[in-house]
Amino acid sequence: MTDVIETRQFADWMRRFAGVIHENAGLLTELDSAIGDADHGSNMDRGMSAVVAALDSAEFASAAELFKKVGMTLVSSVGGASGPLYGTFFLRFGSKLGDEPADAEALGSALRAGVEGIKQRGKAEVGDKTLIDAWAPALDAYDAARADGLGAALQAAAAAGAEGRDAATPLVAHKGRASYLGERSAGHQDPGATSTVLLLETAAATLA
Protein backbone atom coordinates (compact mmCIF):
# COMPACT_ATOMS: atom_id res chain seq x y z
CA MET A 1 0.00 0.00 0.00
CA THR A 2 1.32 3.41 -0.96
CA ASP A 3 1.81 5.91 1.86
CA VAL A 4 -0.12 9.07 1.09
CA ILE A 5 0.20 12.28 3.12
CA GLU A 6 -2.83 14.53 3.31
CA THR A 7 -2.72 18.29 3.78
CA ARG A 8 -4.05 17.99 7.34
CA GLN A 9 -1.05 15.81 8.23
CA PHE A 10 1.31 18.51 7.00
CA ALA A 11 -0.52 20.98 9.23
CA ASP A 12 -0.11 18.57 12.15
CA TRP A 13 3.62 18.41 11.38
CA MET A 14 3.94 22.17 11.58
CA ARG A 15 2.05 22.30 14.87
CA ARG A 16 4.23 19.57 16.37
CA PHE A 17 7.39 21.28 15.11
CA ALA A 18 6.21 24.54 16.69
CA GLY A 19 5.71 22.77 20.01
CA VAL A 20 9.14 21.14 19.91
CA ILE A 21 10.78 24.43 18.96
CA HIS A 22 9.07 26.08 21.92
CA GLU A 23 10.32 23.32 24.25
CA ASN A 24 13.87 23.66 22.89
CA ALA A 25 14.01 27.43 22.43
CA GLY A 26 16.34 27.79 25.40
CA LEU A 27 18.73 25.17 24.07
CA LEU A 28 18.76 26.69 20.58
CA THR A 29 19.47 30.14 21.99
CA GLU A 30 22.22 28.74 24.23
CA LEU A 31 23.86 27.09 21.23
CA ASP A 32 23.54 30.30 19.24
CA SER A 33 24.99 32.39 22.06
CA ALA A 34 28.29 30.56 21.64
CA ILE A 35 28.73 31.16 17.91
CA GLY A 36 25.94 33.49 16.75
CA ASP A 37 23.57 36.24 17.83
CA ALA A 38 21.94 34.27 20.68
CA ASP A 39 18.53 34.55 19.03
CA HIS A 40 17.93 31.36 17.04
CA GLY A 41 15.66 29.86 19.66
CA SER A 42 13.63 32.99 20.27
CA ASN A 43 13.39 33.78 16.57
CA MET A 44 12.25 30.29 15.61
CA ASP A 45 9.82 30.15 18.52
CA ARG A 46 8.27 33.46 17.51
CA GLY A 47 8.09 32.40 13.87
CA MET A 48 6.52 29.02 14.50
CA SER A 49 4.02 30.53 16.92
CA ALA A 50 3.01 32.86 14.10
CA VAL A 51 2.75 29.86 11.77
CA VAL A 52 0.38 28.06 14.14
CA ALA A 53 -1.76 31.18 14.42
CA ALA A 54 -1.89 31.40 10.63
CA LEU A 55 -2.85 27.72 10.33
CA ASP A 56 -5.59 28.16 12.93
CA SER A 57 -7.11 31.08 11.07
CA ALA A 58 -7.55 29.53 7.61
CA GLU A 59 -8.35 26.37 5.68
CA PHE A 60 -5.91 25.07 3.09
CA ALA A 61 -6.98 23.09 0.05
CA SER A 62 -3.49 21.78 -0.75
CA ALA A 63 -0.01 21.36 0.63
CA ALA A 64 1.22 24.01 -1.79
CA GLU A 65 -1.21 26.52 -0.36
CA LEU A 66 -0.40 25.57 3.22
CA PHE A 67 3.37 25.79 2.84
CA LYS A 68 3.16 29.06 0.95
CA LYS A 69 1.51 30.47 4.07
CA VAL A 70 4.11 28.82 6.31
CA GLY A 71 7.01 30.17 4.27
CA MET A 72 5.69 33.70 3.95
CA THR A 73 4.87 33.81 7.66
CA LEU A 74 8.40 32.81 8.60
CA VAL A 75 9.97 35.30 6.21
CA SER A 76 7.87 38.12 7.64
CA SER A 77 8.10 37.23 11.33
CA VAL A 78 11.56 35.77 11.94
CA GLY A 79 14.67 37.91 12.16
CA GLY A 80 18.24 37.01 11.29
CA ALA A 81 19.05 34.27 8.80
CA SER A 82 16.47 31.80 10.10
CA GLY A 83 13.43 33.47 8.55
CA PRO A 84 14.74 33.69 4.99
CA LEU A 85 16.31 30.22 5.09
CA TYR A 86 13.41 28.35 6.64
CA GLY A 87 10.92 30.46 4.72
CA THR A 88 12.63 29.66 1.44
CA PHE A 89 12.74 25.96 2.34
CA PHE A 90 9.00 25.77 2.95
CA LEU A 91 8.10 27.85 -0.10
CA ARG A 92 10.15 25.60 -2.39
CA PHE A 93 8.97 22.48 -0.57
CA GLY A 94 5.30 23.35 -0.97
CA SER A 95 5.68 24.46 -4.56
CA LYS A 96 7.25 21.12 -5.45
CA LEU A 97 4.49 19.17 -3.67
CA GLY A 98 1.81 20.98 -5.64
CA ASP A 99 -1.89 20.35 -5.20
CA GLU A 100 -2.08 16.54 -5.04
CA PRO A 101 -1.68 14.26 -1.98
CA ALA A 102 1.99 13.35 -1.56
CA ASP A 103 3.58 9.91 -1.44
CA ALA A 104 7.10 9.02 -0.29
CA GLU A 105 8.65 9.79 -3.66
CA ALA A 106 6.95 13.16 -3.92
CA LEU A 107 7.96 14.05 -0.37
CA GLY A 108 11.59 13.20 -1.08
CA SER A 109 11.59 15.39 -4.19
CA ALA A 110 9.99 18.23 -2.24
CA LEU A 111 12.57 17.97 0.55
CA ARG A 112 15.37 18.20 -2.02
CA ALA A 113 13.74 21.21 -3.66
CA GLY A 114 13.49 22.92 -0.29
CA VAL A 115 17.13 22.26 0.54
CA GLU A 116 18.24 23.52 -2.88
CA GLY A 117 16.44 26.73 -1.98
CA ILE A 118 18.43 26.95 1.26
CA LYS A 119 21.68 26.39 -0.64
CA GLN A 120 20.87 29.09 -3.16
CA ARG A 121 19.87 31.52 -0.44
CA GLY A 122 22.70 30.82 2.01
CA LYS A 123 25.46 29.79 -0.42
CA ALA A 124 26.45 26.98 1.97
CA GLU A 125 27.70 23.48 1.25
CA VAL A 126 28.50 20.42 3.34
CA GLY A 127 31.41 21.16 5.67
CA ASP A 128 30.58 24.84 6.15
CA LYS A 129 29.03 24.06 9.56
CA THR A 130 25.45 25.06 8.82
CA LEU A 131 22.08 23.35 8.60
CA ILE A 132 23.21 21.86 5.27
CA ASP A 133 25.47 19.52 7.24
CA ALA A 134 22.32 17.96 8.70
CA TRP A 135 20.21 18.15 5.56
CA ALA A 136 22.62 16.57 3.05
CA PRO A 137 23.02 13.19 4.78
CA ALA A 138 19.34 13.22 5.74
CA LEU A 139 18.28 13.48 2.10
CA ASP A 140 20.61 10.68 1.05
CA ALA A 141 19.37 8.45 3.87
CA TYR A 142 15.76 9.19 2.97
CA ASP A 143 16.32 8.15 -0.63
CA ALA A 144 18.20 5.00 0.38
CA ALA A 145 15.39 3.88 2.71
CA ARG A 146 12.41 5.01 0.64
CA ALA A 147 11.72 1.54 -0.76
CA ASP A 148 11.04 0.41 2.82
CA GLY A 149 8.19 2.89 3.17
CA LEU A 150 7.60 6.46 4.24
CA GLY A 151 8.08 5.79 7.95
CA ALA A 152 11.42 4.06 7.46
CA ALA A 153 12.62 6.78 5.11
CA LEU A 154 11.75 9.60 7.53
CA GLN A 155 13.29 7.80 10.48
CA ALA A 156 16.47 7.19 8.50
CA ALA A 157 16.56 10.85 7.48
CA ALA A 158 16.19 12.03 11.07
CA ALA A 159 18.94 9.70 12.29
CA ALA A 160 21.32 10.69 9.50
CA GLY A 161 20.56 14.37 10.09
CA ALA A 162 21.54 13.98 13.74
CA GLU A 163 24.77 12.28 12.71
CA GLY A 164 25.49 15.11 10.28
CA ARG A 165 24.78 17.72 12.97
CA ASP A 166 27.20 15.99 15.33
CA ALA A 167 29.86 15.50 12.65
CA ALA A 168 29.81 19.25 11.98
CA THR A 169 30.38 20.18 15.63
CA PRO A 170 34.21 19.88 15.51
CA LEU A 171 34.41 21.85 12.26
CA VAL A 172 35.35 25.49 11.76
CA ALA A 173 32.43 27.49 10.40
CA HIS A 174 32.78 28.99 6.93
CA LYS A 175 29.33 30.54 6.54
CA GLY A 176 27.00 32.60 8.66
CA ARG A 177 27.64 34.49 11.86
CA ALA A 178 29.71 31.64 13.29
CA SER A 179 32.31 32.11 10.55
CA TYR A 180 33.31 35.43 12.14
CA LEU A 181 34.80 33.45 15.04
CA GLY A 182 37.18 31.47 12.85
CA GLU A 183 38.89 28.66 14.75
CA ARG A 184 36.91 29.47 17.90
CA SER A 185 33.76 28.15 16.21
CA ALA A 186 35.17 24.60 16.31
CA GLY A 187 33.66 22.38 18.98
CA HIS A 188 30.30 24.18 19.13
CA GLN A 189 27.09 22.52 17.92
CA ASP A 190 25.43 24.47 15.14
CA PRO A 191 21.98 25.79 16.14
CA GLY A 192 20.60 25.68 12.58
CA ALA A 193 21.62 22.05 12.17
CA THR A 194 20.01 21.38 15.54
CA SER A 195 16.66 22.89 14.59
CA THR A 196 16.84 21.01 11.27
CA VAL A 197 17.05 17.71 13.15
CA LEU A 198 14.03 18.74 15.20
CA LEU A 199 12.16 19.37 11.96
CA LEU A 200 13.13 15.93 10.64
CA GLU A 201 12.28 14.17 13.90
CA THR A 202 8.84 15.76 14.04
CA ALA A 203 8.25 14.80 10.41
CA ALA A 204 9.07 11.18 11.25
CA ALA A 205 6.72 11.31 14.23
CA THR A 206 3.84 12.96 12.35
CA LEU A 207 3.78 12.12 8.65
CA ALA A 208 4.25 8.35 8.59
C-alpha positions in Angstrom: 0.0 0.0 0.0 1.3 3.4 -1.0 1.8 5.9 1.9 -0.1 9.1 1.1 0.2 12.3 3.1 -2.8 14.5 3.3 -2.7 18.3 3.8 -4.0 18.0 7.3 -1.0 15.8 8.2 1.3 18.5 7.0 -0.5 21.0 9.2 -0.1 18.6 12.1 3.6 18.4 11.4 3.9 22.2 11.6 2.1 22.3 14.9 4.2 19.6 16.4 7.4 21.3 15.1 6.2 24.5 16.7 5.7 22.8 20.0 9.1 21.1 19.9 10.8 24.4 19.0 9.1 26.1 21.9 10.3 23.3 24.2 13.9 23.7 22.9 14.0 27.4 22.4 16.3 27.8 25.4 18.7 25.2 24.1 18.8 26.7 20.6 19.5 30.1 22.0 22.2 28.7 24.2 23.9 27.1 21.2 23.5 30.3 19.2 25.0 32.4 22.1 28.3 30.6 21.6 28.7 31.2 17.9 25.9 33.5 16.7 23.6 36.2 17.8 21.9 34.3 20.7 18.5 34.5 19.0 17.9 31.4 17.0 15.7 29.9 19.7 13.6 33.0 20.3 13.4 33.8 16.6 12.2 30.3 15.6 9.8 30.1 18.5 8.3 33.5 17.5 8.1 32.4 13.9 6.5 29.0 14.5 4.0 30.5 16.9 3.0 32.9 14.1 2.7 29.9 11.8 0.4 28.1 14.1 -1.8 31.2 14.4 -1.9 31.4 10.6 -2.9 27.7 10.3 -5.6 28.2 12.9 -7.1 31.1 11.1 -7.6 29.5 7.6 -8.4 26.4 5.7 -5.9 25.1 3.1 -7.0 23.1 0.1 -3.5 21.8 -0.7 0.0 21.4 0.6 1.2 24.0 -1.8 -1.2 26.5 -0.4 -0.4 25.6 3.2 3.4 25.8 2.8 3.2 29.1 1.0 1.5 30.5 4.1 4.1 28.8 6.3 7.0 30.2 4.3 5.7 33.7 3.9 4.9 33.8 7.7 8.4 32.8 8.6 10.0 35.3 6.2 7.9 38.1 7.6 8.1 37.2 11.3 11.6 35.8 11.9 14.7 37.9 12.2 18.2 37.0 11.3 19.0 34.3 8.8 16.5 31.8 10.1 13.4 33.5 8.5 14.7 33.7 5.0 16.3 30.2 5.1 13.4 28.3 6.6 10.9 30.5 4.7 12.6 29.7 1.4 12.7 26.0 2.3 9.0 25.8 2.9 8.1 27.9 -0.1 10.2 25.6 -2.4 9.0 22.5 -0.6 5.3 23.4 -1.0 5.7 24.5 -4.6 7.3 21.1 -5.5 4.5 19.2 -3.7 1.8 21.0 -5.6 -1.9 20.3 -5.2 -2.1 16.5 -5.0 -1.7 14.3 -2.0 2.0 13.4 -1.6 3.6 9.9 -1.4 7.1 9.0 -0.3 8.7 9.8 -3.7 6.9 13.2 -3.9 8.0 14.1 -0.4 11.6 13.2 -1.1 11.6 15.4 -4.2 10.0 18.2 -2.2 12.6 18.0 0.6 15.4 18.2 -2.0 13.7 21.2 -3.7 13.5 22.9 -0.3 17.1 22.3 0.5 18.2 23.5 -2.9 16.4 26.7 -2.0 18.4 27.0 1.3 21.7 26.4 -0.6 20.9 29.1 -3.2 19.9 31.5 -0.4 22.7 30.8 2.0 25.5 29.8 -0.4 26.5 27.0 2.0 27.7 23.5 1.2 28.5 20.4 3.3 31.4 21.2 5.7 30.6 24.8 6.1 29.0 24.1 9.6 25.4 25.1 8.8 22.1 23.4 8.6 23.2 21.9 5.3 25.5 19.5 7.2 22.3 18.0 8.7 20.2 18.2 5.6 22.6 16.6 3.0 23.0 13.2 4.8 19.3 13.2 5.7 18.3 13.5 2.1 20.6 10.7 1.0 19.4 8.4 3.9 15.8 9.2 3.0 16.3 8.1 -0.6 18.2 5.0 0.4 15.4 3.9 2.7 12.4 5.0 0.6 11.7 1.5 -0.8 11.0 0.4 2.8 8.2 2.9 3.2 7.6 6.5 4.2 8.1 5.8 7.9 11.4 4.1 7.5 12.6 6.8 5.1 11.7 9.6 7.5 13.3 7.8 10.5 16.5 7.2 8.5 16.6 10.9 7.5 16.2 12.0 11.1 18.9 9.7 12.3 21.3 10.7 9.5 20.6 14.4 10.1 21.5 14.0 13.7 24.8 12.3 12.7 25.5 15.1 10.3 24.8 17.7 13.0 27.2 16.0 15.3 29.9 15.5 12.7 29.8 19.3 12.0 30.4 20.2 15.6 34.2 19.9 15.5 34.4 21.9 12.3 35.3 25.5 11.8 32.4 27.5 10.4 32.8 29.0 6.9 29.3 30.5 6.5 27.0 32.6 8.7 27.6 34.5 11.9 29.7 31.6 13.3 32.3 32.1 10.5 33.3 35.4 12.1 34.8 33.5 15.0 37.2 31.5 12.8 38.9 28.7 14.8 36.9 29.5 17.9 33.8 28.1 16.2 35.2 24.6 16.3 33.7 22.4 19.0 30.3 24.2 19.1 27.1 22.5 17.9 25.4 24.5 15.1 22.0 25.8 16.1 20.6 25.7 12.6 21.6 22.1 12.2 20.0 21.4 15.5 16.7 22.9 14.6 16.8 21.0 11.3 17.1 17.7 13.1 14.0 18.7 15.2 12.2 19.4 12.0 13.1 15.9 10.6 12.3 14.2 13.9 8.8 15.8 14.0 8.3 14.8 10.4 9.1 11.2 11.2 6.7 11.3 14.2 3.8 13.0 12.3 3.8 12.1 8.6 4.2 8.4 8.6 
